[in-house]
Amino acid sequence: MRIGIIGTGVAGSLLAEGLEGFDVTAFERVAPGDQAEAGTGLNIGPNALKALRLHRPARHAALRAASLPWQRWFVDLTDGTRLFDLDLAEVAEEPGVRIRWSELYRLLRAPVAGCTRNGHALEALEQDAAGRLVPVFRTADGLARHGGFDLLVGADGRYSRLRALAAGEPPATLLGACIWRLLVSDAADCPYDDYGQWFQGNARLLSFRLPGGAVYIAGTFPLPPEGQIPEAMKTEAAQRALFTPPDAPPCPAVAWMLDRIAAHLPEIHWARSATVPVLRHALAGRALFLGDAAQAMVPTLGQGATQAVECAVVAARVLRTGGDAAAVAAARDARVDFVRAFSLAASDTLLPPTDVVAGTRAKRQPDFMAKLRRLYTDAG
Ligand SMILES: Cc1cc2nc3c(=O)[nH]c(=O)nc-3n(C[C@H](O)[C@H](O)[C@H](O)COP(=O)(O)OP(=O)(O)OC[C@H]3O[C@@H](n4cnc5c(N)ncnc54)[C@H](O)[C@@H]3O)c2cc1C
């Protein structure tokens, strides 16, 4: 069986590695070594680490070596009042990781460089006489075709071209929040380390240290469901007003972040959080979708890349043993439905009228903890 993979991000790289020995070609629109579009950092959940430990131990070791452990999750108000403090060992079998995007892509793409054609952006889809899908790529030299594939895997992310070509553009549902992100490189004086969140009303800062003395900061604030991000919100004054407590000075962590926001404002990447319906396969099983191409979800529990890892590990196992796209759906979709619903429910404190103090304290109750344990341990 000839398999083509579109995109060597998280899911595509890991799938290509998992299918070593099969007739696999991966196509990636960026040039080799170009991680430029991956400017910030992320946390990857313990469930992805478990899946890698069980099924791709070399990648697990590489990820651990290039990252810091994610062992703790605390939630404060912006004045420093603590609402929630969790040692991940309570709900997981091993820590997650904190890593730079560029490092993650570098170490996932390296093992599959030999079967990857870079500078290939999927543009169109044709069919050969045998009914196999023929992807058409835009390259620096014009359009390129590399023959027919029995299975094409869309691992090309949130705006999947393969999904759009095979099944139409998916409808997006907006969460009603702006999410921005920033990587601060000169962060030696950062007053915190592991994963923290700081709320002011429903606006939230999220931050943690990364390897190499860097710090990742993400800000979230409510937006009208159909609204654009107002330019007036992209200013230092607006962000200070959002995250400064009305009756007290900000705690040292928030004061530090506000200064970094002011110093790095032009580098901030602004986005709106959206989900699309799950689609695992199309074109009678000849197109299979993994990661964000199949299941883009809200970022609240840090499960987007984490689920892309699970997708790749499970899909590789199913395909290696002769399974098809429907078998991948059977192995993945119930799990993905649970993770998406849980991530959405956990987003309550980002949106009015949820009371942040009550909503955050509820996350320390047995029901939420049981779901978190299921999320972090039921993998692979
Ligand atoms: C603000 C923000 C914060 C996030 N934080 C976290 C976090 O902390 N933890 C977490 O787990 N997830 C996080 N995510 C989600 C995470 O970014 C995605 O879920 C994850 O990258 C999905 O992996 P993927 O392999 O499906 O796609 P990607 O990693 O996006 O890879 C897609 C690949 O396809 C390539 N490609 C795209 N189009 C084409 C084309 N036409 N032809 C060829 N190649 C193409 C791209 O260049 C890329 O290499 C966050 C997302 C956002 C927006």
The ligand as a MOL file (V3000), in Angstrom:
LIG
                    3D

  0  0  0     0  0            999 V3000
M  V30 BEGIN CTAB
M  V30 COUNTS 53 58 0 0 0
M  V30 BEGIN ATOM
M  V30 1 C -2.4210 29.7540 20.8820 0
M  V30 2 C -2.2730 28.2590 20.8160 0
M  V30 3 C -1.6660 27.5840 21.8600 0
M  V30 4 C -1.5530 26.1910 21.8420 0
M  V30 5 N -0.9740 25.5620 22.8900 0
M  V30 6 C -0.9380 24.2220 22.9190 0
M  V30 7 C -0.3860 23.5460 24.0350 0
M  V30 8 O 0.1140 24.1580 24.9940 0
M  V30 9 N -0.4070 22.1780 24.0330 0
M  V30 10 C -0.9340 21.4630 22.9950 0
M  V30 11 O -0.9380 20.2200 23.0520 0
M  V30 12 N -1.4360 22.0860 21.9020 0
M  V30 13 C -1.4540 23.4360 21.8450 0
M  V30 14 N -1.9790 24.0760 20.7620 0
M  V30 15 C -2.5310 23.2820 19.6530 0
M  V30 16 C -1.4580 22.7990 18.6900 0
M  V30 17 O -0.8220 23.9250 18.1160 0
M  V30 18 C -2.0730 21.9530 17.5710 0
M  V30 19 O -3.1430 21.1930 18.0610 0
M  V30 20 C -1.0430 20.9940 16.9590 0
M  V30 21 O 0.0210 21.7040 16.3850 0
M  V30 22 C -1.7110 20.0920 15.9240 0
M  V30 23 O -0.7470 19.2460 15.3720 0
M  V30 24 P -0.9310 18.7460 13.8880 0
M  V30 25 O 0.1530 17.7720 13.6290 0
M  V30 26 O -2.3320 18.3370 13.6450 0
M  V30 27 O -0.7230 20.0500 12.9920 0
M  V30 28 P 0.5140 21.0320 12.9240 0
M  V30 29 O 1.4630 20.8140 14.0320 0
M  V30 30 O -0.0930 22.3870 12.7530 0
M  V30 31 O 1.2530 20.6020 11.5910 0
M  V30 32 C 0.6980 20.8140 10.3180 0
M  V30 33 C 1.8270 20.6850 9.3060 0
M  V30 34 O 1.2710 20.6940 8.0020 0
M  V30 35 C 2.0020 21.5920 7.1780 0
M  V30 36 N 1.0660 22.0520 6.1470 0
M  V30 37 C -0.0070 22.8640 6.3140 0
M  V30 38 N -0.6440 23.0380 5.1470 0
M  V30 39 C 0.0400 22.3260 4.2220 0
M  V30 40 C -0.1400 22.0930 2.8270 0
M  V30 41 N -1.1530 22.6470 2.1330 0
M  V30 42 N 0.7340 21.2830 2.1930 0
M  V30 43 C 1.7510 20.7030 2.8680 0
M  V30 44 N 1.9740 20.8900 4.1910 0
M  V30 45 C 1.1240 21.6830 4.8550 0
M  V30 46 C 2.4770 22.6740 8.1340 0
M  V30 47 O 3.5910 23.3820 7.6380 0
M  V30 48 C 2.8230 21.8340 9.3630 0
M  V30 49 O 4.1190 21.3150 9.3090 0
M  V30 50 C -2.0610 25.4600 20.7380 0
M  V30 51 C -2.6230 26.1460 19.6530 0
M  V30 52 C -2.7380 27.5320 19.6920 0
M  V30 53 C -3.3550 28.2590 18.5160 0
M  V30 END ATOM
M  V30 BEGIN BOND
M  V30 1 1 1 2
M  V30 2 1 2 3
M  V30 3 2 2 52
M  V30 4 2 3 4
M  V30 5 1 4 5
M  V30 6 1 4 50
M  V30 7 2 5 6
M  V30 8 1 6 7
M  V30 9 1 6 13
M  V30 10 2 7 8
M  V30 11 1 7 9
M  V30 12 1 9 10
M  V30 13 2 10 11
M  V30 14 1 10 12
M  V30 15 2 12 13
M  V30 16 1 13 14
M  V30 17 1 14 15
M  V30 18 1 14 50
M  V30 19 1 15 16
M  V30 20 1 16 17
M  V30 21 1 16 18
M  V30 22 1 18 19
M  V30 23 1 18 20
M  V30 24 1 20 21
M  V30 25 1 20 22
M  V30 26 1 22 23
M  V30 27 1 23 24
M  V30 28 2 24 25
M  V30 29 1 24 26
M  V30 30 1 24 27
M  V30 31 1 27 28
M  V30 32 2 28 29
M  V30 33 1 28 30
M  V30 34 1 28 31
M  V30 35 1 31 32
M  V30 36 1 32 33
M  V30 37 1 33 34
M  V30 38 1 33 48
M  V30 39 1 34 35
M  V30 40 1 35 36
M  V30 41 1 35 46
M  V30 42 1 36 37
M  V30 43 1 36 45
M  V30 44 2 37 38
M  V30 45 1 38 39
M  V30 46 1 39 40
M  V30 47 2 39 45
M  V30 48 1 40 41
M  V30 49 2 40 42
M  V30 50 1 42 43
M  V30 51 2 43 44
M  V30 52 1 44 45
M  V30 53 1 46 47
M  V30 54 1 46 48
M  V30 55 1 48 49
M  V30 56 2 50 51
M  V30 57 1 51 52
M  V30 58 1 52 53
M  V30 END BOND
M  V30 END CTAB
M  END
